[in-house]
Amino acid sequence: MPKMKTNRAAAKRFRVTGTGRVRRTKGGGNHGLSNKNRKRLRRLRNNDMVDTAFEKRIKHLLLPYG
């Protein structure tokens, strides 16, 4: 039986914290930055948490055995 593989697309976007929550980056900070004000760009730098409703799904993609 082959090993189960981690979904690489999910692995690049999400990270599981020490407490088990799933962390993600906020969208909208890659292009068109001249139209966004400084306050908005500063807020986009901070990471966000995934909603608890989606945590189980994402963890299954990251840790297929868990």
N, CA, C, O and CB atoms as a CASP TS submission, in Angstrom:
PFRMAT TS
TARGET T0000
AUTHOR 0000-0000-0000
METHOD Language model
MODEL 1
PARENT N/A
ATOM      1  N   MET     1       0.851  -1.188   0.000  1.00  0.00           N
ATOM      2  CA  MET     1       0.000   0.000   0.000  1.00  0.00           C
ATOM      3  C   MET     1       0.894   1.248   0.000  1.00  0.00           C
ATOM      4  O   MET     1       1.747   1.381   0.878  1.00  0.00           O
ATOM      5  CB  MET     1      -0.967   0.000   1.238  1.00  0.00           C
ATOM      6  N   PRO     2       0.721   2.157  -0.955  1.00  0.00           N
ATOM      7  CA  PRO     2       1.556   3.361  -0.977  1.00  0.00           C
ATOM      8  C   PRO     2       1.185   4.340   0.133  1.00  0.00           C
ATOM      9  O   PRO     2       0.091   4.291   0.695  1.00  0.00           O
ATOM     10  CB  PRO     2       1.440   4.051  -2.326  1.00  0.00           C
ATOM     11  N   LYS     3       2.117   5.218   0.425  1.00  0.00           N
ATOM     12  CA  LYS     3       1.850   6.247   1.427  1.00  0.00           C
ATOM     13  C   LYS     3       0.826   7.234   0.905  1.00  0.00           C
ATOM     14  O   LYS     3       0.738   7.467  -0.300  1.00  0.00           O
ATOM     15  CB  LYS     3       3.139   6.977   1.817  1.00  0.00           C
ATOM     16  N   MET     4       0.048   7.817   1.814  1.00  0.00           N
ATOM     17  CA  MET     4      -0.900   8.864   1.418  1.00  0.00           C
ATOM     18  C   MET     4      -0.134  10.169   1.280  1.00  0.00           C
ATOM     19  O   MET     4       0.750  10.472   2.082  1.00  0.00           O
ATOM     20  CB  MET     4      -2.069   9.006   2.456  1.00  0.00           C
ATOM     21  N   LYS     5      -0.476  10.929   0.270  1.00  0.00           N
ATOM     22  CA  LYS     5       0.246  12.171   0.008  1.00  0.00           C
ATOM     23  C   LYS     5      -0.501  13.372   0.557  1.00  0.00           C
ATOM     24  O   LYS     5      -1.731  13.410   0.564  1.00  0.00           O
ATOM     25  CB  LYS     5       0.480  12.344  -1.484  1.00  0.00           C
ATOM     26  N   THR     6       0.268  14.356   1.020  1.00  0.00           N
ATOM     27  CA  THR     6      -0.278  15.634   1.445  1.00  0.00           C
ATOM     28  C   THR     6      -0.683  16.416   0.202  1.00  0.00           C
ATOM     29  O   THR     6       0.027  16.401  -0.803  1.00  0.00           O
ATOM     30  CB  THR     6       0.750  16.434   2.305  1.00  0.00           C
ATOM     31  N   ASN     7      -1.809  17.091   0.266  1.00  0.00           N
ATOM     32  CA  ASN     7      -2.233  17.953  -0.839  1.00  0.00           C
ATOM     33  C   ASN     7      -1.306  19.167  -0.863  1.00  0.00           C
ATOM     34  O   ASN     7      -1.355  19.999   0.043  1.00  0.00           O
ATOM     35  CB  ASN     7      -3.744  18.390  -0.689  1.00  0.00           C
ATOM     36  N   ARG     8      -0.461  19.275  -1.893  1.00  0.00           N
ATOM     37  CA  ARG     8       0.570  20.312  -1.945  1.00  0.00           C
ATOM     38  C   ARG     8      -0.020  21.713  -2.103  1.00  0.00           C
ATOM     39  O   ARG     8       0.547  22.683  -1.601  1.00  0.00           O
ATOM     40  CB  ARG     8       1.527  20.030  -3.088  1.00  0.00           C
ATOM     41  N   ALA     9      -1.143  21.825  -2.791  1.00  0.00           N
ATOM     42  CA  ALA     9      -1.781  23.133  -2.946  1.00  0.00           C
ATOM     43  C   ALA     9      -2.225  23.666  -1.586  1.00  0.00           C
ATOM     44  O   ALA     9      -2.072  24.854  -1.301  1.00  0.00           O
ATOM     45  CB  ALA     9      -2.988  23.042  -3.909  1.00  0.00           C
ATOM     46  N   ALA    10      -2.775  22.787  -0.751  1.00  0.00           N
ATOM     47  CA  ALA    10      -3.214  23.184   0.589  1.00  0.00           C
ATOM     48  C   ALA    10      -2.022  23.473   1.491  1.00  0.00           C
ATOM     49  O   ALA    10      -2.067  24.389   2.312  1.00  0.00           O
ATOM     50  CB  ALA    10      -4.090  22.091   1.212  1.00  0.00           C
ATOM     51  N   ALA    11      -0.953  22.690   1.339  1.00  0.00           N
ATOM     52  CA  ALA    11       0.240  22.855   2.180  1.00  0.00           C
ATOM     53  C   ALA    11       0.893  24.220   1.973  1.00  0.00           C
ATOM     54  O   ALA    11       1.504  24.765   2.892  1.00  0.00           O
ATOM     55  CB  ALA    11       1.254  21.747   1.884  1.00  0.00           C
ATOM     56  N   LYS    12       0.762  24.773   0.761  1.00  0.00           N
ATOM     57  CA  LYS    12       1.338  26.080   0.471  1.00  0.00           C
ATOM     58  C   LYS    12       0.488  27.222   1.017  1.00  0.00           C
ATOM     59  O   LYS    12       0.977  28.340   1.177  1.00  0.00           O
ATOM     60  CB  LYS    12       1.517  26.246  -1.021  1.00  0.00           C
ATOM     61  N   ARG    13      -0.772  26.946   1.301  1.00  0.00           N
ATOM     62  CA  ARG    13      -1.697  28.000   1.719  1.00  0.00           C
ATOM     63  C   ARG    13      -2.028  28.000   3.207  1.00  0.00           C
ATOM     64  O   ARG    13      -2.348  29.046   3.770  1.00  0.00           O
ATOM     65  CB  ARG    13      -2.957  27.877   0.948  1.00  0.00           C
ATOM     66  N   PHE    14      -1.954  26.843   3.842  1.00  0.00           N
ATOM     67  CA  PHE    14      -2.373  26.719   5.237  1.00  0.00           C
ATOM     68  C   PHE    14      -1.273  26.139   6.101  1.00  0.00           C
ATOM     69  O   PHE    14      -0.395  25.420   5.625  1.00  0.00           O
ATOM     70  CB  PHE    14      -3.616  25.857   5.342  1.00  0.00           C
ATOM     71  N   ARG    15      -1.340  26.469   7.386  1.00  0.00           N
ATOM     72  CA  ARG    15      -0.412  25.917   8.361  1.00  0.00           C
ATOM     73  C   ARG    15      -1.165  25.665   9.667  1.00  0.00           C
ATOM     74  O   ARG    15      -1.967  26.493  10.099  1.00  0.00           O
ATOM     75  CB  ARG    15       0.799  26.875   8.587  1.00  0.00           C
ATOM     76  N   VAL    16      -0.902  24.524  10.285  1.00  0.00           N
ATOM     77  CA  VAL    16      -1.568  24.196  11.545  1.00  0.00           C
ATOM     78  C   VAL    16      -0.738  24.747  12.694  1.00  0.00           C
ATOM     79  O   VAL    16       0.474  24.543  12.746  1.00  0.00           O
ATOM     80  CB  VAL    16      -1.769  22.656  11.696  1.00  0.00           C
ATOM     81  N   THR    17      -1.394  25.448  13.616  1.00  0.00           N
ATOM     82  CA  THR    17      -0.700  26.045  14.760  1.00  0.00           C
ATOM     83  C   THR    17      -0.477  24.986  15.842  1.00  0.00           C
ATOM     84  O   THR    17      -0.942  23.852  15.726  1.00  0.00           O
ATOM     85  CB  THR    17      -1.509  27.247  15.330  1.00  0.00           C
ATOM     86  N   GLY    18       0.230  25.370  16.874  1.00  0.00           N
ATOM     87  CA  GLY    18       0.495  24.458  17.978  1.00  0.00           C
ATOM     88  C   GLY    18      -0.750  24.026  18.714  1.00  0.00           C
ATOM     89  O   GLY    18      -0.808  22.921  19.253  1.00  0.00           O
ATOM     90  N   THR    19      -1.754  24.896  18.741  1.00  0.00           N
ATOM     91  CA  THR    19      -3.009  24.566  19.426  1.00  0.00           C
ATOM     92  C   THR    19      -3.977  23.798  18.538  1.00  0.00           C
ATOM     93  O   THR    19      -5.041  23.374  18.991  1.00  0.00           O
ATOM     94  CB  THR    19      -3.676  25.830  19.920  1.00  0.00           C
ATOM     95  N   GLY    20      -3.602  23.617  17.255  1.00  0.00           N
ATOM     96  CA  GLY    20      -4.453  22.845  16.355  1.00  0.00           C
ATOM     97  C   GLY    20      -5.339  23.663  15.442  1.00  0.00           C
ATOM     98  O   GLY    20      -6.069  23.106  14.621  1.00  0.00           O
ATOM     99  N   ARG    21      -5.285  24.983  15.574  1.00  0.00           N
ATOM    100  CA  ARG    21      -6.058  25.829  14.662  1.00  0.00           C
ATOM    101  C   ARG    21      -5.341  25.898  13.323  1.00  0.00           C
ATOM    102  O   ARG    21      -4.155  25.580  13.239  1.00  0.00           O
ATOM    103  CB  ARG    21      -6.261  27.256  15.251  1.00  0.00           C
ATOM    104  N   VAL    22      -6.055  26.314  12.264  1.00  0.00           N
ATOM    105  CA  VAL    22      -5.456  26.411  10.934  1.00  0.00           C
ATOM    106  C   VAL    22      -5.294  27.878  10.583  1.00  0.00           C
ATOM    107  O   VAL    22      -6.244  28.658  10.654  1.00  0.00           O
ATOM    108  CB  VAL    22      -6.320  25.677   9.866  1.00  0.00           C
ATOM    109  N   ARG    23      -4.072  28.245  10.201  1.00  0.00           N
ATOM    110  CA  ARG    23      -3.736  29.630   9.878  1.00  0.00           C
ATOM    111  C   ARG    23      -3.678  29.810   8.369  1.00  0.00           C
ATOM    112  O   ARG    23      -3.278  28.902   7.639  1.00  0.00           O
ATOM    113  CB  ARG    23      -2.392  30.034  10.523  1.00  0.00           C
ATOM    114  N   ARG    24      -4.081  30.991   7.909  1.00  0.00           N
ATOM    115  CA  ARG    24      -4.034  31.290   6.479  1.00  0.00           C
ATOM    116  C   ARG    24      -3.657  32.749   6.280  1.00  0.00           C
ATOM    117  O   ARG    24      -3.775  33.558   7.199  1.00  0.00           O
ATOM    118  CB  ARG    24      -5.391  30.979   5.801  1.00  0.00           C
ATOM    119  N   THR    25      -3.198  33.086   5.064  1.00  0.00           N
ATOM    120  CA  THR    25      -2.918  34.484   4.746  1.00  0.00           C
ATOM    121  C   THR    25      -4.173  35.124   4.173  1.00  0.00           C
ATOM    122  O   THR    25      -5.025  34.440   3.606  1.00  0.00           O
ATOM    123  CB  THR    25      -1.732  34.607   3.749  1.00  0.00           C
ATOM    124  N   LYS    26      -4.281  36.408   4.320  1.00  0.00           N
ATOM    125  CA  LYS    26      -5.432  37.127   3.784  1.00  0.00           C
ATOM    126  C   LYS    26      -5.242  37.372   2.293  1.00  0.00           C
ATOM    127  O   LYS    26      -4.124  37.584   1.825  1.00  0.00           O
ATOM    128  CB  LYS    26      -5.641  38.461   4.531  1.00  0.00           C
ATOM    129  N   GLY    27      -6.331  37.342   1.564  1.00  0.00           N
ATOM    130  CA  GLY    27      -6.274  37.528   0.120  1.00  0.00           C
ATOM    131  C   GLY    27      -6.257  38.996  -0.259  1.00  0.00           C
ATOM    132  O   GLY    27      -6.661  39.858   0.521  1.00  0.00           O
ATOM    133  N   GLY    28      -5.781  39.269  -1.473  1.00  0.00           N
ATOM    134  CA  GLY    28      -5.857  40.618  -2.018  1.00  0.00           C
ATOM    135  C   GLY    28      -4.618  41.462  -1.825  1.00  0.00           C
ATOM    136  O   GLY    28      -4.678  42.682  -1.985  1.00  0.00           O
ATOM    137  N   GLY    29      -3.487  40.845  -1.482  1.00  0.00           N
ATOM    138  CA  GLY    29      -2.278  41.633  -1.235  1.00  0.00           C
ATOM    139  C   GLY    29      -1.174  41.434  -2.253  1.00  0.00           C
ATOM    140  O   GLY    29      -0.008  41.689  -1.953  1.00  0.00           O
ATOM    141  N   ASN    30      -1.517  40.981  -3.457  1.00  0.00           N
ATOM    142  CA  ASN    30      -0.478  40.690  -4.444  1.00  0.00           C
ATOM    143  C   ASN    30      -0.349  41.720  -5.556  1.00  0.00           C
ATOM    144  O   ASN    30       0.768  42.074  -5.935  1.00  0.00           O
ATOM    145  CB  ASN    30      -0.739  39.370  -5.049  1.00  0.00           C
ATOM    146  N   HIS    31      -1.448  42.201  -6.080  1.00  0.00           N
ATOM    147  CA  HIS    31      -1.344  43.155  -7.196  1.00  0.00           C
ATOM    148  C   HIS    31      -2.379  44.256  -7.040  1.00  0.00           C
ATOM    149  O   HIS    31      -3.315  44.141  -6.249  1.00  0.00           O
ATOM    150  CB  HIS    31      -1.529  42.438  -8.556  1.00  0.00           C
ATOM    151  N   GLY    32      -2.197  45.329  -7.810  1.00  0.00           N
ATOM    152  CA  GLY    32      -3.081  46.488  -7.689  1.00  0.00           C
ATOM    153  C   GLY    32      -2.892  47.206  -6.371  1.00  0.00           C
ATOM    154  O   GLY    32      -3.848  47.725  -5.795  1.00  0.00           O
ATOM    155  N   LEU    33      -1.650  47.236  -5.891  1.00  0.00           N
ATOM    156  CA  LEU    33      -1.391  47.772  -4.554  1.00  0.00           C
ATOM    157  C   LEU    33      -1.440  49.295  -4.508  1.00  0.00           C
ATOM    158  O   LEU    33      -1.641  49.884  -3.446  1.00  0.00           O
ATOM    159  CB  LEU    33      -0.043  47.298  -4.064  1.00  0.00           C
ATOM    160  N   SER    34      -1.258  49.926  -5.655  1.00  0.00           N
ATOM    161  CA  SER    34      -1.268  51.401  -5.663  1.00  0.00           C
ATOM    162  C   SER    34      -2.666  51.952  -5.377  1.00  0.00           C
ATOM    163  O   SER    34      -2.806  53.106  -4.972  1.00  0.00           O
ATOM    164  CB  SER    34      -0.767  51.932  -7.020  1.00  0.00           C
ATOM    165  N   ASN    35      -3.689  51.139  -5.583  1.00  0.00           N
ATOM    166  CA  ASN    35      -5.066  51.588  -5.333  1.00  0.00           C
ATOM    167  C   ASN    35      -5.508  51.357  -3.892  1.00  0.00           C
ATOM    168  O   ASN    35      -6.541  51.877  -3.470  1.00  0.00           O
ATOM    169  CB  ASN    35      -6.018  50.875  -6.270  1.00  0.00           C
ATOM    170  N   LYS    36      -4.737  50.585  -3.140  1.00  0.00           N
ATOM    171  CA  LYS    36      -5.110  50.267  -1.762  1.00  0.00           C
ATOM    172  C   LYS    36      -4.360  51.183  -0.805  1.00  0.00           C
ATOM    173  O   LYS    36      -3.169  51.437  -0.981  1.00  0.00           O
ATOM    174  CB  LYS    36      -4.815  48.782  -1.436  1.00  0.00           C
ATOM    175  N   ASN    37      -5.062  51.674   0.207  1.00  0.00           N
ATOM    176  CA  ASN    37      -4.403  52.598   1.132  1.00  0.00           C
ATOM    177  C   ASN    37      -3.503  51.859   2.123  1.00  0.00           C
ATOM    178  O   ASN    37      -3.576  50.637   2.254  1.00  0.00           O
ATOM    179  CB  ASN    37      -5.447  53.418   1.890  1.00  0.00           C
ATOM    180  N   ARG    38      -2.655  52.619   2.817  1.00  0.00           N
ATOM    181  CA  ARG    38      -1.657  52.026   3.706  1.00  0.00           C
ATOM    182  C   ARG    38      -2.288  51.204   4.818  1.00  0.00           C
ATOM    183  O   ARG    38      -1.788  50.142   5.188  1.00  0.00           O
ATOM    184  CB  ARG    38      -0.790  53.107   4.306  1.00  0.00           C
ATOM    185  N   LYS    39      -3.388  51.711   5.339  1.00  0.00           N
ATOM    186  CA  LYS    39      -4.057  51.018   6.438  1.00  0.00           C
ATOM    187  C   LYS    39      -4.533  49.628   5.996  1.00  0.00           C
ATOM    188  O   LYS    39      -4.404  48.648   6.729  1.00  0.00           O
ATOM    189  CB  LYS    39      -5.247  51.853   6.951  1.00  0.00           C
ATOM    190  N   ARG    40      -5.075  49.573   4.807  1.00  0.00           N
ATOM    191  CA  ARG    40      -5.568  48.307   4.254  1.00  0.00           C
ATOM    192  C   ARG    40      -4.426  47.316   4.007  1.00  0.00           C
ATOM    193  O   ARG    40      -4.549  46.131   4.316  1.00  0.00           O
ATOM    194  CB  ARG    40      -6.329  48.563   2.945  1.00  0.00           C
ATOM    195  N   LEU    41      -3.314  47.809   3.448  1.00  0.00           N
ATOM    196  CA  LEU    41      -2.159  46.953   3.184  1.00  0.00           C
ATOM    197  C   LEU    41      -1.547  46.428   4.479  1.00  0.00           C
ATOM    198  O   LEU    41      -1.091  45.287   4.543  1.00  0.00           O
ATOM    199  CB  LEU    41      -1.107  47.716   2.382  1.00  0.00           C
ATOM    200  N   ARG    42      -1.541  47.266   5.503  1.00  0.00           N
ATOM    201  CA  ARG    42      -1.004  46.867   6.804  1.00  0.00           C
ATOM    202  C   ARG    42      -1.842  45.731   7.397  1.00  0.00           C
ATOM    203  O   ARG    42      -1.299  44.794   7.983  1.00  0.00           O
ATOM    204  CB  ARG    42      -0.969  48.076   7.772  1.00  0.00           C
ATOM    205  N   ARG    43      -3.147  45.819   7.244  1.00  0.00           N
ATOM    206  CA  ARG    43      -4.033  44.766   7.755  1.00  0.00           C
ATOM    207  C   ARG    43      -3.884  43.468   6.979  1.00  0.00           C
ATOM    208  O   ARG    43      -4.039  42.385   7.543  1.00  0.00           O
ATOM    209  CB  ARG    43      -5.478  45.226   7.703  1.00  0.00           C
ATOM    210  N   LEU    44      -3.586  43.569   5.691  1.00  0.00           N
ATOM    211  CA  LEU    44      -3.420  42.370   4.857  1.00  0.00           C
ATOM    212  C   LEU    44      -2.162  41.586   5.213  1.00  0.00           C
ATOM    213  O   LEU    44      -2.070  40.390   4.936  1.00  0.00           O
ATOM    214  CB  LEU    44      -3.376  42.760   3.388  1.00  0.00           C
ATOM    215  N   ARG    45      -1.188  42.268   5.831  1.00  0.00           N
ATOM    216  CA  ARG    45       0.052  41.579   6.219  1.00  0.00           C
ATOM    217  C   ARG    45      -0.192  40.529   7.289  1.00  0.00           C
ATOM    218  O   ARG    45       0.469  39.491   7.309  1.00  0.00           O
ATOM    219  CB  ARG    45       1.080  42.584   6.716  1.00  0.00           C
ATOM    220  N   ASN    46      -1.135  40.794   8.174  1.00  0.00           N
ATOM    221  CA  ASN    46      -1.385  39.894   9.298  1.00  0.00           C
ATOM    222  C   ASN    46      -2.087  38.623   8.834  1.00  0.00           C
ATOM    223  O   ASN    46      -2.940  38.660   7.948  1.00  0.00           O
ATOM    224  CB  ASN    46      -2.223  40.598  10.370  1.00  0.00           C
ATOM    225  N   ASN    47      -1.719  37.500   9.444  1.00  0.00           N
ATOM    226  CA  ASN    47      -2.364  36.233   9.123  1.00  0.00           C
ATOM    227  C   ASN    47      -3.728  36.166   9.775  1.00  0.00           C
ATOM    228  O   ASN    47      -4.019  36.888  10.729  1.00  0.00           O
ATOM    229  CB  ASN    47      -1.498  35.048   9.569  1.00  0.00           C
ATOM    230  N   ASP    48      -4.553  35.289   9.243  1.00  0.00           N
ATOM    231  CA  ASP    48      -5.910  35.121   9.727  1.00  0.00           C
ATOM    232  C   ASP    48      -6.114  33.648  10.047  1.00  0.00           C
ATOM    233  O   ASP    48      -5.322  32.810   9.616  1.00  0.00           O
ATOM    234  CB  ASP    48      -6.955  35.627   8.683  1.00  0.00           C
ATOM    235  N   MET    49      -7.153  33.320  10.788  1.00  0.00           N
ATOM    236  CA  MET    49      -7.469  31.931  11.090  1.00  0.00           C
ATOM    237  C   MET    49      -8.597  31.456  10.177  1.00  0.00           C
ATOM    238  O   MET    49      -9.470  32.230   9.784  1.00  0.00           O
ATOM    239  CB  MET    49      -7.862  31.765  12.581  1.00  0.00           C
ATOM    240  N   VAL    50      -8.558  30.187   9.855  1.00  0.00           N
ATOM    241  CA  VAL    50      -9.621  29.582   9.064  1.00  0.00           C
ATOM    242  C   VAL    50     -10.820  29.386   9.974  1.00  0.00           C
ATOM    243  O   VAL    50     -10.660  29.100  11.160  1.00  0.00           O
ATOM    244  CB  VAL    50      -9.167  28.228   8.423  1.00  0.00           C
ATOM    245  N   ASP    51     -12.022  29.539   9.427  1.00  0.00           N
ATOM    246  CA  ASP    51     -13.234  29.343  10.200  1.00  0.00           C
ATOM    247  C   ASP    51     -13.314  27.902  10.701  1.00  0.00           C
ATOM    248  O   ASP    51     -12.887  26.974  10.015  1.00  0.00           O
ATOM    249  CB  ASP    51     -14.471  29.692   9.360  1.00  0.00           C
ATOM    250  N   THR    52     -13.858  27.725  11.890  1.00  0.00           N
ATOM    251  CA  THR    52     -13.907  26.396  12.518  1.00  0.00           C
ATOM    252  C   THR    52     -14.687  25.388  11.679  1.00  0.00           C
ATOM    253  O   THR    52     -14.430  24.187  11.765  1.00  0.00           O
ATOM    254  CB  THR    52     -14.531  26.496  13.904  1.00  0.00           C
ATOM    255  N   ALA    53     -15.638  25.860  10.868  1.00  0.00           N
ATOM    256  CA  ALA    53     -16.434  24.970  10.022  1.00  0.00           C
ATOM    257  C   ALA    53     -15.581  24.287   8.950  1.00  0.00           C
ATOM    258  O   ALA    53     -15.915  23.187   8.510  1.00  0.00           O
ATOM    259  CB  ALA    53     -17.566  25.751   9.363  1.00  0.00           C
ATOM    260  N   PHE    54     -14.488  24.923   8.526  1.00  0.00           N
ATOM    261  CA  PHE    54     -13.646  24.369   7.464  1.00  0.00           C
ATOM    262  C   PHE    54     -12.388  23.680   7.977  1.00  0.00           C
ATOM    263  O   PHE    54     -11.669  23.042   7.208  1.00  0.00           O
ATOM    264  CB  PHE    54     -13.256  25.456   6.515  1.00  0.00           C
ATOM    265  N   GLU    55     -12.121  23.807   9.274  1.00  0.00           N
ATOM    266  CA  GLU    55     -10.873  23.275   9.829  1.00  0.00           C
ATOM    267  C   GLU    55     -10.682  21.787   9.562  1.00  0.00           C
ATOM    268  O   GLU    55      -9.595  21.364   9.167  1.00  0.00           O
ATOM    269  CB  GLU    55     -10.831  23.521  11.311  1.00  0.00           C
ATOM    270  N   LYS    56     -11.720  20.994   9.772  1.00  0.00           N
ATOM    271  CA  LYS    56     -11.609  19.553   9.615  1.00  0.00           C
ATOM    272  C   LYS    56     -11.263  19.178   8.169  1.00  0.00           C
ATOM    273  O   LYS    56     -10.443  18.291   7.932  1.00  0.00           O
ATOM    274  CB  LYS    56     -12.913  18.875  10.042  1.00  0.00           C
ATOM    275  N   ARG    57     -11.893  19.857   7.208  1.00  0.00           N
ATOM    276  CA  ARG    57     -11.635  19.599   5.793  1.00  0.00           C
ATOM    277  C   ARG    57     -10.188  19.890   5.420  1.00  0.00           C
ATOM    278  O   ARG    57      -9.534  19.104   4.734  1.00  0.00           O
ATOM    279  CB  ARG    57     -12.568  20.433   4.929  1.00  0.00           C
ATOM    280  N   ILE    58      -9.702  21.040   5.887  1.00  0.00           N
ATOM    281  CA  ILE    58      -8.339  21.457   5.541  1.00  0.00           C
ATOM    282  C   ILE    58      -7.309  20.559   6.206  1.00  0.00           C
ATOM    283  O   ILE    58      -6.298  20.214   5.595  1.00  0.00           O
ATOM    284  CB  ILE    58      -8.103  22.914   5.947  1.00  0.00           C
ATOM    285  N   LYS    59      -7.559  20.182   7.449  1.00  0.00           N
ATOM    286  CA  LYS    59      -6.637  19.278   8.138  1.00  0.00           C
ATOM    287  C   LYS    59      -6.561  17.934   7.417  1.00  0.00           C
ATOM    288  O   LYS    59      -5.506  17.300   7.391  1.00  0.00           O
ATOM    289  CB  LYS    59      -7.073  19.074   9.601  1.00  0.00           C
ATOM    290  N   HIS    60      -7.666  17.506   6.840  1.00  0.00           N
ATOM    291  CA  HIS    60      -7.674  16.244   6.089  1.00  0.00           C
ATOM    292  C   HIS    60      -6.778  16.349   4.850  1.00  0.00           C
ATOM    293  O   HIS    60      -6.135  15.372   4.464  1.00  0.00           O
ATOM    294  CB  HIS    60      -9.121  15.869   5.675  1.00  0.00           C
ATOM    295  N   LEU    61      -6.736  17.526   4.231  1.00  0.00           N
ATOM    296  CA  LEU    61      -5.866  17.745   3.073  1.00  0.00           C
ATOM    297  C   LEU    61      -4.392  17.791   3.495  1.00  0.00           C
ATOM    298  O   LEU    61      -3.514  17.304   2.783  1.00  0.00           O
ATOM    299  CB  LEU    61      -6.253  19.053   2.351  1.00  0.00           C
ATOM    300  N   LEU    62      -4.141  18.385   4.665  1.00  0.00           N
ATOM    301  CA  LEU    62      -2.765  18.543   5.141  1.00  0.00           C
ATOM    302  C   LEU    62      -2.238  17.261   5.778  1.00  0.00           C
ATOM    303  O   LEU    62      -1.088  16.879   5.559  1.00  0.00           O
ATOM    304  CB  LEU    62      -2.683  19.689   6.143  1.00  0.00           C
ATOM    305  N   LEU    63      -3.073  16.608   6.556  1.00  0.00           N
ATOM    306  CA  LEU    63      -2.681  15.401   7.276  1.00  0.00           C
ATOM    307  C   LEU    63      -3.692  14.302   6.941  1.00  0.00           C
ATOM    308  O   LEU    63      -4.635  14.093   7.704  1.00  0.00           O
ATOM    309  CB  LEU    63      -2.609  15.657   8.828  1.00  0.00           C
ATOM    310  N   PRO    64      -3.522  13.605   5.834  1.00  0.00           N
ATOM    311  CA  PRO    64      -4.522  12.640   5.399  1.00  0.00           C
ATOM    312  C   PRO    64      -4.787  11.522   6.388  1.00  0.00           C
ATOM    313  O   PRO    64      -5.864  10.927   6.380  1.00  0.00           O
ATOM    314  CB  PRO    64      -4.107  12.051   4.114  1.00  0.00           C
ATOM    315  N   TYR    65      -3.811  11.231   7.244  1.00  0.00           N
ATOM    316  CA  TYR    65      -3.985  10.146   8.214  1.00  0.00           C
ATOM    317  C   TYR    65      -4.731  10.621   9.464  1.00  0.00           C
ATOM    318  O   TYR    65      -5.190   9.801  10.259  1.00  0.00           O
ATOM    319  CB  TYR    65      -2.621   9.569   8.610  1.00  0.00           C
ATOM    320  N   GLY    66      -4.855  11.957   9.642  1.00  0.00           N
ATOM    321  CA  GLY    66      -5.429  12.501  10.889  1.00  0.00           C
ATOM    322  C   GLY    66      -6.867  12.859  10.790  1.00  0.00           C
ATOM    323  O   GLY    66      -7.456  13.322  11.766  1.00  0.00           O
TER
END
